[in-house]
Amino acid sequence: MSIQLARLSEPAVRAFVAAVNAHDRTAFRAVLTPDATMSDDGTERDLDEWTEREIFSSHGHLDIDKEKAGGRSLIARYSNDTWGEMRTRWDFVVEDGKVTRFETGQA
């Protein structure tokens, strides 16, 4: 069973998931620091290119199954129009209420 968005512990991660699921680019950028970075399956990626391709243009959606590390680490079912659904992990670094880095990959 999925964890409801409102029950996610970390406010910045909650805002990140909400923006992804709403396909809201403006809200997504607002939760990130200007110099935020990310990796996918251990490979550094260009954040803007990756999120456009993997989230926004392909209708990405996160259903959270588990959280740990105070809500900064998630296990989720991630789906998009390109890859379908897969079990993924999402780890976040949050400073001053903003995501400075996230790492994702298959779980």
GIWODA-V449067 format. One record per residue. N is the residue number from 1. PSI is psi as a letter, one per 30 degrees, with the letter a starting at -180 (999 if undefined). OMEGA is omega in whole degrees, -180 to 180 (* if undefined). NEAR is the number of other ideal C-beta (glycine too) atoms within 8 Angstrom. Layout:
N | PSI | OMEGA | NEAR
N | PSI | OMEGA | NEAR
//
This chain:
1 | k | -179 | 3
2 | l | 172 | 7
3 | k | 179 | 10
4 | k | -178 | 5
5 | e | -177 | 10
6 | f | -178 | 5
7 | f | 177 | 6
8 | k | -170 | 13
9 | e | -174 | 8
10 | j | -177 | 12
11 | e | -179 | 6
12 | e | 178 | 12
13 | e | 176 | 17
14 | e | 179 | 13
15 | e | 177 | 11
16 | e | -179 | 14
17 | e | 179 | 13
18 | e | 180 | 11
19 | e | 177 | 13
20 | e | -175 | 12
21 | f | 177 | 9
22 | f | -176 | 7
23 | h | -176 | 9
24 | j | -179 | 8
25 | e | -178 | 8
26 | e | 179 | 6
27 | e | 179 | 11
28 | e | -180 | 14
29 | e | -178 | 7
30 | f | -179 | 8
31 | f | -180 | 11
32 | k | 170 | 12
33 | l | -179 | 8
34 | f | -178 | 4
35 | g | -179 | 5
36 | k | 179 | 12
37 | l | 179 | 8
38 | l | 172 | 13
39 | l | 179 | 11
40 | j | -176 | 11
41 | h | 175 | 7
42 | g | 179 | 6
43 | k | 177 | 6
44 | k | -179 | 5
45 | l | 170 | 9
46 | j | -173 | 5
47 | e | -177 | 10
48 | e | 180 | 6
49 | e | -176 | 8
50 | e | -177 | 11
51 | e | 177 | 11
52 | e | -177 | 9
53 | e | -171 | 9
54 | f | -178 | 10
55 | d | -167 | 12
56 | e | -179 | 10
57 | f | -177 | 6
58 | g | 175 | 11
59 | h | 180 | 8
60 | k | -179 | 12
61 | k | 178 | 9
62 | k | 169 | 12
63 | j | -173 | 9
64 | k | 178 | 13
65 | e | -175 | 10
66 | k | 172 | 7
67 | l | 175 | 13
68 | a | -179 | 5
69 | h | 179 | 7
70 | g | 180 | 6
71 | g | -180 | 11
72 | g | 176 | 10
73 | k | -176 | 11
74 | k | 164 | 15
75 | k | -173 | 12
76 | l | 167 | 12
77 | j | -179 | 11
78 | k | 178 | 13
79 | k | 170 | 10
80 | l | -176 | 12
81 | f | -178 | 4
82 | e | -171 | 7
83 | f | -174 | 7
84 | b | -178 | 6
85 | k | 176 | 6
86 | l | 176 | 9
87 | k | -175 | 9
88 | l | 172 | 12
89 | k | 179 | 11
90 | k | 178 | 13
91 | k | -173 | 11
92 | k | 167 | 14
93 | k | -178 | 9
94 | k | 175 | 11
95 | k | 179 | 7
96 | h | 175 | 3
97 | g | -180 | 6
98 | k | 176 | 11
99 | k | 178 | 14
100 | f | -179 | 11
101 | k | 168 | 9
102 | k | 178 | 11
103 | k | 180 | 10
104 | l | 178 | 12
105 | l | 180 | 10
106 | k | -178 | 7
107 | 999 | * | 6
//
